Amino acid sequence: MVQFPPATCIDTTEALQKLVIQLAQEPLLAIDTESNSMYAYRERVCLVQISTRSADYIIDPLAGVDMSLLAPLMADPNIEKVFHAAEYDLICLTRDYGFTFYNLFDTMTAARICGYKTIGLAYLLAEHCGVEIDKSHQRDDWGQRPLSYESLRYAQMDTHYLPALRDTLQARLESLKRLDEAREAFIDACHVHLPERDFDPDGYWRIGMPHDLTRREMAILRELYLLREDIAQKRDAPAFKVFSNRTLIAIARYQPRNNDELLTIEGMSPLMVRRYGHQLLTATEHGRRAKLPPQPPQHTVAWAVTERYMALHTWRKERAIERGVESDVIISKDTLWVLAREAPRTLDGLRNIRGLGPWRLQAYGEEILRVLTQNP
């Protein structure tokens, strides 16, 4: 492994102010984040790593640093921001700090447009930079302090080589004449859609319906689902770390009546039974006696819309095979559904569809219109 100095750690607002002045002069910043989604009820950004072509920095938001100082850099169209698999990082940074982004380069998206089948950062760095990175710290608890030297080194490695990887993939895009396509995808990625964070009390339907539970079993599942959420909030832990969906399904289905029967349920250990057995048995009994839940909300889609979607889906798959890329590199599934619902009949109509920028319109516009015309 090539040796290089440890990253400079930034844990005060004063230090970040000075760093931002330096970074504002850079044409390119490689960026990554580490969050504690595996260890907290509500995840938050715990580290932000930034690399230039000559230095690495690790910023500690948990030290009380004023992260809003980074906002102008993220929004500066003259500074290219390089991420790998940008979507999650952009969601986290937008959610926690309200950042907006311009001038993005996503090395994973670039690799996919180039036709790579393996797109993980470790593979791409080994393939193009001759570097092997240790991924054993991927599941570290980034909210704990102090972080070990090894954890910080891992975090640094995630951005240190990104500028070089970006250069290699940009050259590959240019040689394949796919750079304009990639740039359009990068622009699309800057439009961040934050997922709903509020707890959905009806979310138990999504867990139970694929398993064909009876309505009585769904009533029990509802009680267990609400209990799990309450425990997760009190423990400040992700819900899946309390009980897995499979465990909830098994309890709802087999309806144990005592701790010995609980112990036969997949995922239930003696410690969990001692800690939560009474609550689980009480919730199960409440579910047995509760009013049956109403039928789940129906999200019906008109038959004509479904037909158009399937026709577009078939076209997209054939086009992807022809180009040697994954299907969603052509057009995203969400955009296919919008096309199927709105069924535009002209190029001007297509221009109003999100996800169809100038490059895709020129490359696929006429083909899409033919599919829609054949499936009115």
N, C-alpha and C positions, 0 to 999 in steps of 0.2 A: 504493500500500500504506500502511495506517495505521502510523505510527511509534509505537513504545513502547520503554521501556528494555530493555536486554539482561537476560537472566535472571541471577539471583544464583547463582554456582557454589559448590557445597558439596563440599569435598575433604578435610575433616578430620572426625574423630568429634566433636570439640568443637562445630564449627559445626553438625553434624547434630543433636546433642543440643539445641541452642538452637532450631533450626528445628522439631523435633518438638514442642516445648512450644508454639510458635506455631500449628502446624498442628492441634494437638489442639483448638483453639478454633474451627476452621473447620467449617461444616456441609457443605461440598462441596470435594472435591479432584479435579482432572482429572489423570490419570496416563498416562504412556506410557513405553516402554522402547526402548533401542537395543541390539541384540546383534551379535555378530561371526560369525554363522552362515555368512557367505560367505567367511570368511577363516581359520577355525580348525577343527581336527579335532573338538574338543568346544566348542561355542559357550558363551558366558557373557554375562550382562548386563553391558554396558559403560557405560550411562548410564541413569539414572531421572529423568524429567522430571515435575515436579509443579507444577500451577498452581492458585492460588485464584482468586477473582473479581477480585483486585486485584494479584497478584504472580506471578512465574514463578521457578522454581528448577530447577537442573540438578545432580543428585547424581552424583558420580564414584566408583563402587564400586572401580575399579581403583587408586584412591589409598589403599586400605586402610581406607576408612571402615567403621565397624561398622553394616552394613545392618540388623541385627536390631532396631535402634532404631525402624525403620519398622513393625515387625510389629503393635504395638498399634493404629496408625492404620488399617492394612488390615483388621483384625478388628473395629474399632469400629462397631457397628450404627448409631450416631448420626451418623456421617460418611458421606456419599454419595461413592462413588468412581466417577468418570466415565472410561470408556475408549472408544476407537473400535476395533472388532474386538478385543474383550478376550481371546479365547481364547489367542492366542499369548503375550500379555503375562502372563496369569495363569499359564500353564504355566512360563514362564521365571522368574517371581518365586517361584513355589512350588518349582520345581526347585532354584534357587540359594540361596534363603533360608528355605524352609519356611513361607512366609506362608500364612495362611488369610484368606478374604475374606467380608465381609458388606456388604450395602447397595450394590449395584452398579447402574450405569446404563451400558449399552453403546449408543452412538449408532448403530453399524452395525446392531445387532439392532433398535433402535427404527425405523430407516429401513426395514428389511425388513418389519417388521410393519405399517408405514404403507403398504406397497405400492410403495415406490420400486424401480425397476429398476436404477438406477445408485446405488451405495452407497459409493463411495470417499470418503475424507475430503476430498480436493481438490474433488470435485464438490459435496459437501454444503455445504462452507464457501462456495464460490462462489455456490451457489443460495440459501443462507439467510443468510449473513453478508456477502455481497458482497466476499469476500476471495479473492485468488488466491495460492496458496502454491507455492513453487518445489520440485518433487519431484526435482530433479537430484541431490540429495545422498542419495537413498534407499539407494543401494548403497555409501555411504562405509564405510571400514574403521573402525568405531567403537572398535576396540581399540587403535588407534594414538594416541600422544600426542606433541606437543600436537595437539588438534583445532583446525581453523581457525575463525575467527569465523563464516564462512558455514555450516559444519557445525553449530556451536552454535546459530546463529540458526534453522536448519532444525529442529533438535530442539525448540527453544522453541516454534516455530509449531505443532507437533503437539499441544500442550496448551493454548496461550494462548487459543484460541477455543472449546475444547470446552465450557466452561460455558454460553456463549451458544447453541451448537448444541444442547446438551442441553435448554435451556429451550424452544427452538423445537420440537424433536421431541416433548417432553413435551406441549406444548400441542396438537400435531397428534394425538398418541395420545388425548388427552382428547376432542378434537372427534370422533374416529372411534370413541370408546368402546372403545378397545383398550388402555388403560393397564393394566388388570388382567392382560391377556394378556402384555404386555411385562414386568411385574413378575415374573410367574411364570418367564418365560424368563431374566430376570436372576438369579433365585434358582438356577435350574438351572445357570447358568454358573459360579456360585461353587463348585460341586462339581468340582474340577479333577482330571482323570485324566492322570497323567504318562505319556508314551509311553516305551516300553522304550529305554534308552540303550545296553545292551550290544550288541556286535557279534553278528549272527546269521550263523554260518558256513554256514547253508543258504539265506541270502538270495539266492544266485545263481539259485535256482529262480524267484523272482519276476521276475527280469530276463529269463531265458531262455525260460520257458514261453510267453509271448505271441508269441514269434517262431518257434515250432515247430522249435527246434533238435533235432538228433538227440542220442541219449544220448552219443555220442562228442564232439559239439560241446559238450554240457553239461559233460562232463569237462574240456574245455579251458577253458570259461567259469569253472568252479570254481577252477582254478588262477589264472586272470587276476584273478578277484574277490578271492582271498586275497592276491595280490600287491598289488593296488591298496590294500587295507586297510592292509597293512604299510607301504607308501610313505606313505600319508596320515598314519598315526600318527607316522612319523619326521619328516615335513615339518610336522606340526601344521597340516594343511590339510584341508578337507572332501574326502571321497572323490571327489565329482563334479568337483572342481577338478584332480584327478590325471588320470583318464581318464573320459570319459562312458560311460554304459551303452551307447550306440550304438557307441562305439569297441570296447568289450569284445565286443559281439555280432559286429561285423564281423571282428575278429581270430579269434574262435572259429569263425566260419563259413568264412573263407577261409584260415586256417591258414598265414600267411606263414612262410617258411623263412629269410629273410635280411632285412637292413635295407632293401634296395631294394623288396622286396615289402611291408614294413611301411609304407613311405612312401605306398603306394597306398591305405592304409586311411583311411577318413574320420576326421578328428580328429587324425591323426598328422602333426606338423610335423617338419622336419629337426632342430630342437632337441630335441624329445621323443625322436626316434629315437636321437640321440647320447646322451641322458641315460638312457633306459630301454630302448633296443632290445635289449640283451643279456638283460635280465631278462624282457622280454616274450617273446622267442623261446625262452628256457629254459622259461618257464611253459607256453608252447604245446606244446613238445616233451614236457614232463612230462604234460600233458593227453592227448597222443596215446597215451602208453604206460600211463597210469594205469588202474586198475580202474574200470569203468563205475560211475557213481553209481547208487544205488538209485532206485527210482521215488519221486517226490515224495510227501510225506504227503498222503493224501486227506482232504479236509474235506467229507464228504458231508452233505447235508441231506435229511432225510426228505421224500418227495414231498408228503405232506400239509402239512408246514410251508411248503414252497415255494408250494403252492397258496394257503395262507392269506396268505402274504406278498404274493403277486401281487394277490390280491383287495384287501388293505389298501392296497397301492400304488396301485391303480386308484382306490379311494375317495379317497385323499389327493390325488391329482392333480386329480380332479373338484372336490373341495372347495377346493383352492387356486385353480383357475380361477374358481370362483364368487366367491371373496373377492378375487381380484386380487393374490395374493401368490405367492411361490415355495413349492414343495411342502413343503420342510422347515420352513417357518414353522408349518405345521399340526402336524406331528409329525416328529421326526427319523427317519432310516432305521434307526438302531440300535434305537429304541423299537419301530418296526414289526417288526423281527426278533424282539424279545423277546415282543411280542404274538403273533406267529405261532408261536413255539415253545411258549409257556405256554398260549395259547388260553383265557384266563379267560372265564367265562360269566356273571359277575355284576359289578355295579358295585363291590362290595367287593373282588372279585378284581382289578379294574382299578386299585384304589387302591394295590396292591402293585407296580405297574409303574413303574419309574423313567422319568421324562420325562412322566408324566401327573399333573400337579398338579391342584389343585382347579379352576382355570379350565378346563383342557382336559377334565377329567372332565365338568364341567357342559356344556361346549360340544359335545363329541364323544362322550361316553361311550356313549350309547344307540346312536349310529350305528356305533361300533366293535363293540359287542356284536351288532348285526344282521349285520354283515359276518362276524364269527366264527361266528355261529349258522348262517349260510348256507354256511359252508365248514368243516364239522366235521373 
